[in-house]
Amino acid sequence: MKWRFSAALLGVMLIGFAVAGIVTDGFAADPIAANRPASGSEPNAAELSPFSTDGCSAFPNGSLKNQQLWRDCCVAHDLAYWAGGTYEDRSAADEALAECVADVGEPAIAKLMLAGVRTGGSPFWPTTFRWGYGWHYLRGYQPLTDAEKELILQSIDAAPAEAFVPKTAYWYLAPLPKTTINASALDRINK
């Protein structure tokens, strides 16, 4: 009986989060325009926090058999989420995550993860894994300027290899090579 109540409660919560995500993500523009830097102003390094990743956030980094099977997909996805950008950029990052997980042989997990990031990754959630988490809270969806793209690339180049290791209990995981990250997640920044 308890498990039925728990399952029902979880279902209601997921529906609520989905509706909230759809409602907030329906706004392509940032409703908190006062938090944006003035147009034409250059970002400074203090505005962008150093890159960090928690791997697949509240989701496993892999299967029971291979505990890091899709971890690299999540780290690349975190890099895109850290950088932020437009609603279209977020959609592309989420689709790239699903494609990457499906490519490692887990299409059902890919669909589940896509639903999770579309629901829980809105820039309007006060979480450490929201869209644009490298910038101040309530940045929302806004295009990256050329100066911001340059700042992102400089930050990645200056980041230690440990920054690309998920902050999880999996202490034995090796860092990802920066070339993997740059090739898979930063194509849109280099445009």
Beta strands, then each sheet from edge to edge (+ up, - down):
end
